[in-house]
Amino acid sequence: MYTDDEPDEPDFKKLLTISNNGFIIIVWKPIEILACLLSSYYYAWILAFGAEEHIGVPRWSIIFEAIFAISMAINFMREYIPDGETVPVRDHAKIAKHYFKNGFWTDFIPLLPIPWALSFLHYSKVLYIIKIIRIDRGFRIFDVTKVLNAIKNFLKNRIERKIKENPNIGEDNVIDHNNIDQLMITNYCLKTFKLIVTILNIAYFLAMFWLLFCQVTEDIMEGEGHDVGEEGESTNKDYFLDYYGMSYLFGIDGDDEGIDDKYYKEWRAAIVAVYFSFTSLSTVGFGDYHPRSNSERLLVAFVLLFGVAIFSYIMGIFIEILGDF
């Protein structure tokens, strides 16, 4: 009998097409987002300190890059819903075309092994910036709207189960008000938590870029002309790293520290840099750590301007949250 209905897709095509609400996406999406966050922190550390062998490379790099390669493969098989429509597209050619137009290159370029291929360059670690851009996707884990929707669905399902057990609960206004209060409090807590995490992330990445900037400018301005004291420490105090005793971490002077000791002192330098970036962003400026050279002062001047803007914005949102509460 003739019918206008389209023929069903072959079984193998159905198997290769991944549903947005399917088990694979539900399980894999959190893994991908978490990998975006952790890899960005990890590569930012390498950006500042280099010497990947001290923190488990290539093991972690291989794990992270394998996750992102799998994510790209999934995106070539994942259905999508065109704007203004409700029916998902499951044709593989159309899915691939849509992915090439929306997100393929931002996924593919960071996946390229550019930092390792150009490792012979003096500052090849600067190329890790390419991989840090994944942090944008990582911040999706802090999407308050999606988290609230998930909580609403959870509460809705729980209430529906209770109503099935006891139909009288459906008429109880007290439970409805309690659920609304829970959602409002959760909303305020999530927004506050997101602000705190945003501040900490800005401080961390700024700290890693600050350490890189200090290394590059000190190398450019001084080159091989560092004076080294009897204990192997640089005696030139015109730069941040020299003045606060961190220049040996970056091979600027001739200190031969053991790997374990160097690893410990990298953490100390990172804490100092994060503390310095946080106090600079907040424009508190206690003065215990401060820029030494003109190039460092120039950068910090821009950081202070940026800090005024970002903290004013964040405090405005925080005051708005308190006012609504």
C-alpha positions as CSV (number, residue, x, y, z in Angstrom):
1,M,0.0,0.0,0.0
2,Y,1.3,3.4,-1.0
3,T,2.1,5.9,1.8
4,D,3.5,9.4,1.9
5,D,5.4,8.7,5.1
6,E,9.2,8.8,4.8
7,P,10.9,5.4,5.1
8,D,12.5,4.6,8.4
9,E,16.2,5.1,8.8
10,P,18.4,2.0,8.6
11,D,19.1,0.5,12.0
12,F,22.9,1.2,11.8
13,K,22.2,4.9,11.2
14,K,19.9,5.0,14.2
15,L,22.6,3.4,16.3
16,L,25.2,6.0,15.1
17,T,23.0,9.0,15.8
18,I,23.2,10.3,19.4
19,S,20.1,11.8,21.0
20,N,20.5,15.0,23.0
21,N,18.6,13.4,25.9
22,G,20.3,10.0,25.5
23,F,22.4,8.3,28.1
24,I,25.7,9.1,26.3
25,I,25.1,12.9,26.4
26,I,23.9,12.8,30.0
27,V,27.0,10.9,31.1
28,W,29.6,12.5,28.8
29,K,28.6,16.2,29.0
30,P,29.7,16.6,32.7
31,I,32.9,14.8,32.0
32,E,33.7,17.1,29.1
33,I,32.9,20.3,31.1
34,L,35.0,19.1,34.0
35,A,37.8,18.3,31.7
36,C,37.6,21.9,30.2
37,L,37.9,23.4,33.7
38,L,40.7,21.1,34.9
39,S,42.7,21.2,31.7
40,S,42.5,25.0,31.7
41,Y,43.9,25.2,35.2
42,Y,46.6,22.7,34.3
43,Y,47.7,24.4,31.1
44,A,47.7,27.8,32.8
45,W,50.2,26.3,35.4
46,I,52.4,25.1,32.5
47,L,52.1,28.5,31.0
48,A,53.6,30.0,34.1
49,F,56.1,27.3,35.2
50,G,56.7,25.1,32.1
51,A,58.8,22.0,32.9
52,E,55.8,19.7,32.3
53,E,57.7,16.6,33.6
54,H,57.3,17.9,37.2
55,I,53.5,17.6,37.2
56,G,52.9,14.3,35.4
57,V,53.0,15.2,31.7
58,P,52.4,13.7,29.2
59,R,49.9,11.5,31.2
60,W,47.4,14.3,32.0
61,S,47.8,16.0,28.7
62,I,47.0,12.7,26.9
63,I,43.9,12.1,29.1
64,F,42.6,15.6,28.5
65,E,43.2,15.6,24.8
66,A,41.6,12.2,24.4
67,I,38.5,13.4,26.2
68,F,38.2,16.4,23.8
69,A,38.9,14.1,20.7
70,I,36.0,11.8,21.8
71,S,33.8,14.9,22.3
72,M,34.4,16.0,18.7
73,A,33.5,12.5,17.5
74,I,30.3,12.6,19.5
75,N,29.4,16.0,18.0
76,F,29.6,14.5,14.5
77,M,26.9,12.0,15.5
78,R,24.8,14.2,17.8
79,E,21.4,15.3,16.6
80,Y,20.5,19.0,16.7
81,I,17.3,21.0,16.5
82,P,17.3,23.9,14.0
83,D,16.1,27.3,15.2
84,G,12.3,27.7,15.1
85,E,11.7,23.9,14.8
86,T,10.9,21.1,17.3
87,V,12.0,18.1,15.3
88,P,15.7,17.1,15.6
89,V,17.8,16.6,12.5
90,R,19.3,13.1,12.4
91,D,20.9,13.1,9.0
92,H,24.6,12.7,9.4
93,A,25.6,14.9,6.5
94,K,23.4,17.7,7.9
95,I,24.8,17.2,11.4
96,A,28.4,17.4,10.1
97,K,27.6,20.5,8.1
98,H,26.0,22.1,11.2
99,Y,29.0,21.2,13.4
100,F,31.5,22.7,10.9
101,K,29.5,25.9,11.0
102,N,29.0,25.9,14.8
103,G,31.9,25.1,17.0
104,F,34.1,22.7,15.0
105,W,37.1,25.1,14.7
106,T,37.0,26.2,18.3
107,D,37.2,22.5,19.2
108,F,39.7,21.5,16.6
109,I,42.4,24.2,17.0
110,P,43.0,23.7,20.7
111,L,43.3,20.0,20.0
112,L,46.3,20.5,17.7
113,P,49.6,19.6,19.4
114,I,51.1,23.0,18.6
115,P,52.9,23.5,21.9
116,W,54.6,20.1,21.6
117,A,55.4,20.4,17.9
118,L,57.1,23.8,18.5
119,S,58.7,22.8,21.8
120,F,62.1,23.8,20.4
121,L,61.2,27.5,20.7
122,H,62.5,29.3,23.7
123,Y,59.0,30.3,24.9
124,S,57.0,27.5,23.4
125,K,54.9,27.3,26.6
126,V,53.2,30.6,25.5
127,L,51.4,28.5,22.9
128,Y,49.4,26.8,25.7
129,I,47.2,29.8,25.6
130,I,45.5,28.1,22.7
131,K,44.4,25.3,25.0
132,I,43.3,27.6,27.8
133,I,40.5,29.0,25.7
134,R,38.5,25.9,26.7
135,I,37.8,27.6,30.0
136,D,34.8,29.3,28.4
137,R,33.0,25.9,28.0
138,G,34.1,24.9,31.5
139,F,32.2,27.8,33.0
140,R,29.0,26.2,31.8
141,I,29.0,24.1,34.9
142,F,28.2,27.3,36.8
143,D,25.1,28.0,34.6
144,V,22.6,29.0,37.4
145,T,19.6,28.7,35.1
146,K,20.4,25.1,34.1
147,V,21.1,24.0,37.7
148,L,17.8,25.5,38.8
149,N,15.9,23.8,36.0
150,A,17.5,20.5,37.1
151,I,16.4,21.2,40.7
152,K,12.9,22.1,39.6
153,N,12.6,18.8,37.6
154,F,13.9,16.9,40.6
155,L,11.3,18.5,43.0
156,K,8.5,18.1,40.4
157,N,9.2,14.4,40.1
158,R,9.4,14.0,43.8
159,I,6.1,15.8,44.4
160,E,4.4,13.7,41.6
161,R,5.5,10.5,43.3
162,K,4.2,11.7,46.7
163,I,0.9,12.7,45.1
164,K,0.5,9.3,43.7
165,E,1.0,7.8,47.2
166,N,-1.2,10.4,48.8
167,P,-3.5,12.5,46.6
168,N,-4.3,15.0,49.4
169,I,-0.8,16.4,49.2
170,G,-1.7,18.0,45.9
171,E,-4.0,20.4,47.7
172,D,-1.4,21.3,50.4
173,N,-0.3,25.0,49.8
174,V,2.3,24.8,52.6
175,I,4.4,22.3,50.6
176,D,4.1,24.6,47.5
177,H,5.3,27.6,49.5
178,N,8.2,25.6,51.0
179,N,9.3,24.4,47.6
180,I,9.2,28.0,46.3
181,D,11.3,29.1,49.2
182,Q,13.8,26.3,48.7
183,L,14.2,27.4,45.0
184,M,14.7,31.0,45.9
185,I,17.3,30.3,48.6
186,T,19.1,27.9,46.2
187,N,19.1,30.6,43.5
188,Y,20.7,33.1,45.9
189,C,23.3,30.6,47.1
190,L,24.2,29.5,43.5
191,K,24.6,33.1,42.3
192,T,26.8,33.9,45.4
193,F,28.8,30.8,44.8
194,K,29.3,31.7,41.1
195,L,30.5,35.2,42.0
196,I,33.1,33.7,44.5
197,V,34.3,31.1,41.9
198,T,34.5,33.8,39.2
199,I,36.7,36.0,41.4
200,L,39.0,33.1,42.3
201,N,39.3,32.0,38.6
202,I,40.2,35.5,37.5
203,A,42.8,35.8,40.2
204,Y,44.3,32.4,39.3
205,F,44.6,33.0,35.6
206,L,45.8,36.5,36.1
207,A,48.5,35.2,38.5
208,M,49.7,32.6,35.9
209,F,49.9,35.3,33.2
210,W,51.6,37.6,35.6
211,L,54.4,35.1,36.2
212,L,54.8,34.5,32.5
213,F,54.9,38.3,31.8
214,C,57.6,38.8,34.5
215,Q,59.7,36.0,32.9
216,V,59.4,37.3,29.4
217,T,60.1,41.0,30.3
218,E,63.0,40.1,32.5
219,D,64.6,38.0,29.8
220,I,64.1,40.7,27.2
221,M,65.4,43.5,29.3
222,E,68.3,41.7,31.0
223,G,69.1,38.7,28.8
224,E,72.1,36.9,30.1
225,G,73.2,39.8,32.2
226,H,72.1,38.7,35.7
227,D,74.4,39.0,38.6
228,V,74.4,35.8,40.7
229,G,75.4,35.7,44.3
230,E,77.4,33.1,46.2
231,E,74.3,30.9,46.9
232,G,73.1,31.0,43.3
233,E,70.4,33.6,43.8
234,S,70.2,36.6,41.5
235,T,71.4,39.9,43.0
236,N,69.5,42.0,40.5
237,K,66.4,43.3,42.4
238,D,64.9,45.5,39.7
239,Y,62.3,42.8,38.8
240,F,59.5,41.1,40.6
241,L,60.9,37.6,40.4
242,D,64.4,38.6,41.4
243,Y,63.2,40.8,44.3
244,Y,61.0,38.1,45.8
245,G,63.4,35.3,45.3
246,M,61.5,33.4,42.6
247,S,63.7,33.8,39.5
248,Y,65.5,30.4,39.9
249,L,62.2,28.7,39.3
250,F,62.2,29.8,35.7
251,G,65.8,29.2,34.8
252,I,66.7,32.9,35.0
253,D,69.6,32.3,37.3
254,G,71.8,29.3,38.0
255,D,70.2,27.6,41.1
256,D,70.3,23.8,41.0
257,E,67.4,22.8,43.1
258,G,66.1,19.3,43.2
259,I,62.9,18.4,41.4
260,D,60.9,17.8,44.6
261,D,62.1,21.1,46.2
262,K,61.4,23.0,42.9
263,Y,57.9,21.5,42.9
264,Y,57.2,22.7,46.4
265,K,58.5,26.2,45.6
266,E,56.4,26.4,42.5
267,W,53.4,26.1,44.7
268,R,54.7,28.8,47.0
269,A,55.3,31.1,44.0
270,A,51.8,30.3,42.7
271,I,50.2,31.2,46.1
272,V,52.2,34.5,46.2
273,A,51.1,35.3,42.6
274,V,47.5,34.5,43.3
275,Y,47.6,36.6,46.4
276,F,49.2,39.5,44.6
277,S,46.7,39.3,41.7
278,F,43.8,39.2,44.1
279,T,45.0,42.2,46.1
280,S,45.7,44.1,42.9
281,L,42.3,43.3,41.4
282,S,40.5,44.3,44.5
283,T,42.6,47.5,44.6
284,V,43.5,46.8,48.2
285,G,47.3,46.8,47.6
286,F,48.8,46.0,51.0
287,G,52.3,46.7,49.5
288,D,54.0,43.5,50.7
289,Y,54.2,42.5,47.1
290,H,54.5,45.1,44.3
291,P,55.9,45.5,40.8
292,R,59.5,46.5,40.5
293,S,60.2,47.5,36.9
294,N,58.5,50.0,34.7
295,S,57.0,47.4,32.4
296,E,55.5,45.6,35.5
297,R,54.1,48.8,36.8
298,L,52.5,49.6,33.5
299,L,50.8,46.2,33.4
300,V,49.6,46.5,37.0
301,A,48.2,49.9,36.2
302,F,45.9,48.3,33.6
303,V,45.1,45.5,36.1
304,L,44.0,48.1,38.6
305,L,41.7,49.7,36.1
306,F,40.3,46.3,35.2
307,G,40.0,45.4,38.9
308,V,37.9,48.5,39.6
309,A,35.5,47.6,36.8
310,I,35.2,43.9,37.6
311,F,34.8,44.3,41.3
312,S,32.3,47.1,40.9
313,Y,30.3,44.8,38.6
314,I,30.6,41.9,41.0
315,M,29.7,43.9,44.1
316,G,26.7,45.4,42.2
317,I,25.4,41.9,41.5
318,F,26.1,40.8,45.2
319,I,24.2,43.8,46.5
320,E,21.3,43.1,44.1
321,I,21.2,39.5,45.5
322,L,21.1,40.8,49.1
323,G,18.4,43.3,48.2
324,D,16.2,40.5,46.6
325,F,16.8,38.2,49.5
